[in-house]
Amino acid sequence: MILVTLGTQNQKFYRLLDYIEKSSIDDEIIVQAGGSINYKSKKMKLFKFINYDEMITLIKKADLVITHGGTGSIFLPLQHGKKVIACARLEKYKEHINDHQTEIVSIFAEMGYLLELNEENNLDDLIEQAKTFKPKEYVSNKDNFIKLLQCEIDE
């Protein structure tokens, strides 16, 4: 099963859904679509919103997660050791208010956490690459952050 997460913002992200629709994927595809809920698909099951507990269940079951470039949508599957393909929303297509997701996705890709889907590559090729891709293990820095914050509060 492939899980696709587009976040909850109102801007549509039909470009990513088009990549998936035109791909040769024949697995079950479940999409948390947010503002893209009206997309017409013959191969994807779209849901506007998926609650947190169900999202965790779906992430655990997924063989692959395809997501937009939102940090929360990237971190969650990485925390569960999943292979991730991420595609940044672009301002020029009115998918977001700016292009900050391009930097987020590029940095995560350069560091070895995920595979980057963009206008210069192909989803089917990335899915093939994902079969042997070994993502860098995600290690949370939350405990150190809490300690630093606690020290600041105590002072």
C-alpha angles and dihedrals in degrees: 000000000000120000119205120195121191099171126239102277120122096238113103121240099195091145092071091043089051090054089053095043091052094044126098092244111140098173123105108279121201117188130198092204108178108179091002093067093118093062111125113228136173094194108033133073106218126203122180093215135007117195119238098256093049090046090056090049091050093047091052091050095044121103089199137010121213113192147165117253098269112131095228091050090051099043098050098062091039089056087057094049095251128154109247134199111193130193121191120231110237130218093216089066092043089246091130140359093257141356100263091124091066090065093044094051094042093051093048089048093048090050091053100248098117148357118260121226113199141148092280099058140046131251094219090054091049092049089053090048090049090063090072099023114119107200119214109260113259113232117187119228091197096114093054091046091052091050092051091047091048090052090051091049092047092052 
